[in-house]
């Protein structure tokens, strides 16, 4: 495992070759609210332009607070390299004029042992159970389509039946009729919610009509398919 630390940066090339990210941690040094840390599968030549969507949902960072993300059980694979940037917008990159201190822990990749699928691309739903809480299962990919007439939000929770207003673990924004596909590398990602008495480690996908807080959708306008499974150490 290798640790790379950078101080007072707006964007950094943490690695310029194929790696897996185990942890990302650091501090936000700026004074403006609503900043997001984004990770890109890029060798930085050139750096991702403004408007590029990050590889995973952006990590919110707040004034005076540390930020932390961990991708367990082999973590998240980057094929070309790891490029981290601070953005003033959440869904796609708008390079910030603020700075951060950031440490990225990386290692060689792992291979999946085998994968399974939940859901499909034709059946309309409002939610999808990908897998129940598990310490050994990772999420590898999501493909989803919003067939509603307006903007929708696909939200990931680590436990079932979120309450109205609950904050999602991750979120992706869809315009009306939009199909999006998200790949999380050979190792996948392993969402963990440690804010509860017993850590929740499931993957439950829900359509929401509100951003960054859950409001259940109705009408089964979502088509959702997810790939999941385990990884073995290489």
LOKOLNU-92221 format. One line per 8 residues: number of its first residue (from 0); for each residue x, y, z of C-alpha. Coordinates in steps of 0.05 Angstrom, whole numbers. Layout:
NUM) X,Y,Z; ... .
END
This chain:
0) 0,0,0; 24,70,-16; 3,136,16; 6,201,-23; -5,267,14; -15,336,-17; -23,403,20; -61,465,-1 .
8) -83,439,-69; -145,451,-112; -131,389,-154; -78,334,-152; -54,275,-193; -49,222,-138; -28,167,-185; -15,163,-260 .
16) -24,87,-270; -74,32,-253; -87,29,-178; -141,16,-127; -161,70,-77; -169,46,-5; -181,112,32; -186,186,17 .
24) -181,234,75; -162,306,87; -183,375,108; -217,431,71; -178,496,78; -225,544,42; -278,591,69; -335,578,19 .
32) -391,528,34; -417,474,-13; -353,446,-40; -345,374,-65; -285,328,-73; -286,291,-139; -245,231,-162; -231,217,-236 .
40) -202,158,-273; -150,200,-308; -75,209,-315; -84,284,-315; -58,295,-386; -98,337,-395; -136,345,-330; -211,332,-333 .
48) -246,394,-360; -303,430,-324; -368,393,-335; -337,324,-328; -376,277,-282; -334,244,-227; -323,168,-225; -365,162,-161 .
56) -413,208,-126; -377,271,-102; -355,274,-29; -382,336,7; -331,377,45; -348,431,95; -313,491,125; -271,473,186 .
64) -285,398,179; -245,338,157; -271,296,100; -262,221,96; -281,165,48; -263,92,50; -274,39,-3; -266,-27,34 .
72) -250,-98,11; -202,-80,-44; -234,-13,-58; -244,25,-123; -203,12,-185; -176,67,-229; -150,43,-296; -111,104,-319 .
80) -95,139,-253; -127,177,-196; -141,251,-205; -174,288,-147; -205,357,-153; -245,404,-110; -309,427,-144; -358,483,-127 .
88) -415,442,-159; -438,372,-141; -458,335,-204; -400,353,-249; -333,388,-242; -330,464,-234; -258,472,-209; -260,510,-143 .
96) -217,569,-124; -210,539,-53; -157,490,-29; -153,424,9; -103,379,43; -113,308,17; -84,239,31; -98,181,-17 .
104) -82,109,2; -74,64,-59; -55,-8,-74; -56,-59,-131; -122,-83,-158; -162,-145,-140; -205,-189,-184; -278,-205,-174 .
112) -294,-277,-156; -359,-275,-195; -418,-228,-201; -494,-229,-198; -547,-181,-224; -607,-150,-190; -663,-118,-230; -667,-108,-305 .
120) -670,-53,-358; -743,-62,-378; -785,-68,-314; -809,-3,-285; -796,4,-210; -789,57,-156; -735,20,-118; -688,-40,-122 .
128) -658,-85,-69; -588,-101,-95; -564,-139,-34; -577,-140,41; -525,-119,92; -461,-158,78; -388,-150,98; -364,-190,37 .
136) -406,-163,-21; -388,-104,-65; -426,-63,-117; -394,-65,-186; -441,-27,-232; -508,8,-239; -548,20,-302; -612,61,-294 .
144) -662,100,-335; -709,155,-312; -772,150,-354; -809,205,-316; -825,273,-348; -779,311,-300; -712,309,-264; -704,249,-218 .
152) -652,227,-167; -627,156,-158; -606,148,-86; -566,93,-51; -581,74,20; -545,21,62; -610,-2,96; -681,-11,69 .
160) -741,35,75; -710,104,83; -754,156,117; -776,219,81; -721,270,86; -666,219,100; -598,235,71; -575,184,19 .
168) -507,150,22; -497,167,-52; -538,203,-105; -540,209,-181; -582,260,-219; -621,241,-281; -657,287,-330; -723,265,-360 .
176) -714,203,-403; -640,198,-387; -602,132,-382; -537,130,-343; -487,75,-328; -437,75,-271; -378,27,-267; -341,19,-201 .
184) -280,-21,-224; -258,-94,-214; -264,-89,-138; -329,-50,-136; -347,-6,-78; -370,-26,-8; -417,26,22; -416,27,98 .
192) -460,70,143; -427,74,211; -477,126,237; -522,71,265; -510,26,324; -496,-34,280; -461,-15,215; -506,-21,154 .
200) -472,-50,93; -527,-64,43; -544,-32,-24; -615,-7,-34; -630,39,-93; -690,86,-91; -718,138,-138; -728,205,-105 .
208) -762,269,-129; -717,313,-85; -642,322,-84; -600,302,-24; -660,281,16; -708,223,4; -777,234,-24; -805,169,-53 .
216) -825,169,-126; -889,136,-151; -909,110,-219; -852,60,-229; -814,105,-278; -745,76,-262; -711,19,-297; -653,-4,-253 .
224) -602,-60,-259; -542,-70,-213; -483,-118,-214; -454,-142,-148; -410,-196,-118; -347,-211,-79; -273,-199,-93; -211,-241,-80 .
232) -144,-212,-61; -92,-213,-117 .
END
